[in-house]
């Protein structure tokens, strides 16, 4: 409440947020806001963002090995194994022997997992539509493009502290 009043007072005076010049902080704050909206809408189904992402990737890659799925999600194999067990216990995913590699398991959604994902996608689509309405289609597309630039493997964090908030945004080197 106090934060909202302070924000409104700053806005009325035409002042930016004191942390508005720091991309990393803005990204974190935006992430928290989007996570909160996700949990308020999609979380009502009992699914968390990481689980939603995993279900989407598994659905898009039926029969893929767990190592492939963990790689696509950016989760270490050891951590993904525990995560996958949770998805299996919840009845959303099954591991089956791979038809191409006897040592590997193929992943697929169960009917319950597919049904849950369909409901989650519908809710998530409404959330994304809200972002598009707020930003406009062009800026929304540009935001996704810029986020991909930050997520690219070559965007390695800078080890030293920047001289100021605009010297090196979010700890990433400037693009050449």
C-alpha positions in Angstrom: 0.0 0.0 0.0 2.7 2.4 1.0 4.7 1.5 -2.2 1.6 2.2 -4.3 1.1 5.6 -2.7 4.8 6.5 -3.1 4.7 5.3 -6.8 1.5 7.4 -7.4 3.1 10.5 -5.8 6.3 10.1 -7.9 4.2 9.6 -11.1 2.1 12.7 -10.3 5.3 14.7 -9.9 6.7 13.2 -13.2 9.6 11.5 -11.4 10.9 8.1 -12.5 11.2 5.2 -10.1 14.6 5.5 -8.3 15.7 2.2 -9.8 14.3 2.7 -13.3 17.8 3.1 -14.8 18.9 -0.4 -13.9 17.8 -3.0 -16.4 18.6 -6.0 -14.2 16.4 -4.7 -11.4 13.6 -3.8 -13.8 13.8 -7.3 -15.3 13.6 -8.8 -11.8 10.6 -6.6 -10.8 8.8 -7.4 -14.1 9.5 -11.1 -13.6 7.9 -11.0 -10.2 4.9 -9.2 -11.5 4.5 -11.7 -14.4 5.0 -14.6 -12.0 2.4 -13.2 -9.7 -0.1 -12.9 -12.5 0.7 -16.4 -13.7 0.1 -17.9 -10.3 -3.1 -15.9 -9.8 -4.5 -17.2 -13.1 -2.7 -20.4 -14.2 -1.6 -21.4 -10.7 -5.3 -22.0 -9.8 -4.9 -25.2 -11.8 -2.1 -26.3 -9.4 0.7 -25.9 -11.9 3.8 -23.7 -11.5 5.6 -21.9 -14.3 8.4 -24.4 -14.5 6.0 -27.3 -14.6 4.0 -25.5 -17.3 7.1 -24.9 -19.3 8.1 -28.6 -19.0 4.7 -29.8 -20.1 4.8 -27.5 -23.1 8.2 -28.7 -24.2 7.3 -32.3 -23.7 4.1 -31.9 -25.6 6.0 -30.2 -28.4 8.6 -33.0 -28.5 6.7 -36.2 -27.8 9.0 -39.2 -27.3 12.1 -37.0 -26.6 14.6 -38.2 -24.1 14.7 -36.6 -20.7 18.2 -35.3 -21.4 16.9 -33.5 -24.5 14.0 -32.0 -22.5 16.2 -30.8 -19.7 18.5 -29.2 -22.2 15.7 -27.3 -23.9 14.5 -26.1 -20.5 18.0 -25.2 -19.3 17.8 -27.5 -16.3 20.7 -29.6 -15.2 20.1 -33.4 -15.8 20.3 -34.3 -12.1 17.9 -31.6 -11.1 15.6 -32.5 -14.0 15.4 -36.1 -12.8 13.9 -35.0 -9.5 11.6 -32.5 -11.2 10.5 -35.2 -13.7 9.6 -37.5 -10.8 7.3 -34.9 -9.4 5.6 -34.5 -12.8 5.2 -38.3 -12.9 3.8 -38.5 -9.3 1.2 -35.9 -10.3 0.2 -38.1 -13.2 1.1 -35.6 -15.9 4.0 -37.3 -17.6 5.2 -40.9 -18.2 8.6 -42.3 -19.1 8.6 -45.1 -21.6 11.5 -47.1 -23.1 12.9 -45.3 -26.1 12.3 -47.0 -29.4 15.7 -45.8 -30.7 18.0 -46.1 -27.6 17.6 -48.9 -25.1 19.5 -46.8 -22.4 17.1 -43.9 -22.7 13.5 -43.1 -21.7 11.1 -41.2 -24.0 8.7 -38.7 -22.3 5.2 -38.0 -23.1 2.2 -36.4 -21.5 -0.5 -38.5 -20.0 -4.1 -37.7 -20.9 -4.4 -35.9 -17.6 -1.2 -33.9 -18.3 -2.5 -33.0 -21.8 -5.9 -31.9 -20.4 -4.2 -29.8 -17.7 -1.8 -28.3 -20.2 -4.7 -27.4 -22.5 -6.5 -25.5 -19.7 -3.2 -23.9 -18.6 -2.5 -22.7 -22.2 -6.0 -21.1 -22.4 -5.3 -19.2 -19.2 -1.8 -18.3 -20.2 -3.0 -17.1 -23.6 -5.3 -14.6 -21.8 -2.4 -13.4 -19.8 -0.3 -12.9 -22.9 -3.2 -11.0 -24.6 -3.2 -8.7 -21.6 0.5 -8.0 -22.1 -0.1 -7.3 -25.8 -3.0 -5.0 -24.9 -0.8 -3.1 -22.4 2.3 -2.9 -24.6 0.9 -2.9 -28.1 1.7 -5.7 -30.6 4.9 -4.1 -32.0 6.4 -3.4 -28.5 5.4 -6.8 -27.3 7.2 -8.5 -30.2 10.2 -6.2 -29.6 10.2 -7.1 -25.9 10.3 -10.8 -26.8 13.1 -10.1 -29.3 15.2 -8.2 -26.7 14.7 -10.9 -24.1 16.0 -13.5 -26.6 19.1 -11.3 -27.0 19.7 -11.3 -23.3 19.1 -15.1 -23.1 21.5 -15.9 -25.9 24.5 -18.0 -24.8 27.0 -15.3 -26.0 25.5 -12.7 -23.6 27.8 -13.6 -20.8 27.6 -11.5 -17.6 30.3 -9.0 -16.9 32.3 -9.9 -13.7 33.2 -6.3 -12.7 30.8 -3.8 -11.4 29.6 -1.2 -13.9 30.5 2.5 -13.4 26.8 3.4 -13.4 23.4 2.2 -14.3 23.7 2.8 -18.0 27.4 1.8 -18.3 26.6 -1.9 -18.6 22.9 -2.7 -18.3 22.0 -5.8 -16.3 25.6 -6.9 -16.2 25.7 -7.8 -19.9 28.3 -6.3 -22.3 27.0 -3.9 -24.9 26.1 -5.4 -28.3 28.6 -4.7 -31.1 
